[in-house]
Amino acid sequence: LTAPRARRSRLAAAFTAYLSAVSWQRQIQVVEARRELARARALVGATPGVLKTLVTYQHAVAAYQAGEMAAAARALDAAARAGREHPRVLGQVAALRALMASQSGEYARALAWLEEAHDRLRSVHAVEDLANVAASRAELYRYLGDEARAWREQLGALAALPRVRTSTRRQAVYFAGGAAAEHLGTLRAAALFNRGFLAEARSSGVASSVVEALTHVASNELALGRWEHARHLYDEAREQEQMASPLVKSKVRVLAGRLALERAPREGVARFSEAMALLEASGRGILIPAALQWRAAAHVRAGQLSAAQEDLRAGVDIFLRNRLRLQDGMQRVRYADQAWPLLESIVQDDIDRSRAAVALATVDDMRELRTSPGALGSRPGADDVAPDTAIVSYFLGRQRLHVWVQRRGVLTVDSVAVVGPDLVRQVRRLRRAVSDGLPEAEPLAADLHRVLVSPVRARLAGVRSLVIVPDGDLWLVPFPMLRGPDGTRLIEAFALSLSPSVRWATTTAPARGSRLSPRVVVVTAAMAADVDGRRLPALAATGREAATVQALYPRATRL
């Protein structure tokens, strides 16, 4: 108000252009938003002030929406320098940096940026932005597997909802709630959140938000088996998708593919391919593995098993290319878990075509994604196993159990006709019998030996060290106690060890034939501890257990 009239006029015009740009950005119309932001920047000039800071920040938002991450990072640096005296702007800058970090797989950095955003926004009581930050933190904690903290953050976001007036912020809270509920498998709760997301999107009138919300509600309907309702929602989304961003359009294509999956799987393949092209165009290549999994499922239903296998391996290659770090483990585990049901048909096809090594490599890649935090190592070779060692790897399907035996220079596979769920129940019965000291434990152990060991026992002649790679519920099998027809337990016949994958087994001492070191450290941890706000008592038997282990190793060091 103290500026000259001409200056006030330019600032008013700049502010009008800025508001127009924000409106275009909410509709994901990047070209129009950038045009208005350029006009606002020209009118503001070089004079420092909050308006210039806001315009600079919105330039970063526009670059992010366009998938230009380097340009977005530069604009955020400029906004942070210009907004040193404006905590709310700095909080928004930190929140966007967190979003960019999470999408590049840097979740630890994303959480740190969100913490900074929370502190800055709380200092100015920015309730709407704080609710958005809480929703983002809930989504990250859910992704990292910390469900308790995810729900605490989500509840904090929901508690702030009545005071959140901006529809965009309310949509973010509902969206995060739906994602968390879907991850926990509470589909009806997810449906409620996503319907709230849809209602807010409709009230905002932003077509891209409406389309995205429609895809989420339709996905819930598919999961609940309500195909016709999902089809109607898809039709509505399809009519409005021209105004949506490439990322949202990719969600529409995935929905179309899922609707076609059962009745027209080849059409599903085409729709998932379109989704991947849109993800690549939007700069969200890290999201392509999920679309690859859906396309692999469509290939399996269409009988194109080799193509399905190629898609699953392409997903693994994306993880290798991105060199995902330890904090990205949940993303790798989720990919492997969701791909696992597709493996049975693919593995059986490879075995039928006498490609035992290819089938084992496919299974082992998925196991490595579950267990290895870094890039996968080279595939094990025929000479990576010691002469007196064998690696036995299991894969349990619905109707067959596949057992690979790898020895130096030789790889074989045997398939045993067994009903998967029945075998799992047998394993669990043995675990309960052992835990309760029941006499039926011995006959159950003999039965499991007949299924798991007897089919390949002849291939283990001359083996002294046996490395077992279990699958799923087979990790519950107490392999050492399994008793053969001659009454010999497995632990009496072999030096046993377990491995999460064949690749990992070939890099450890038992597989390479080296001997265990006689130097042992026994750690005793008998103190009480506080876990999640609860006081857990000390473990009374740990001292005796440590003394027992130490007695087996005279040179052991006890801590």
Summary of the structure (lengths in Angstrom):
residues: 559
radius of gyration: 28.8
end to end distance: 72.0
largest distance: 102.1
contacts: 1823
relative contact order: 0.04
helix: 68%
strand: 8%
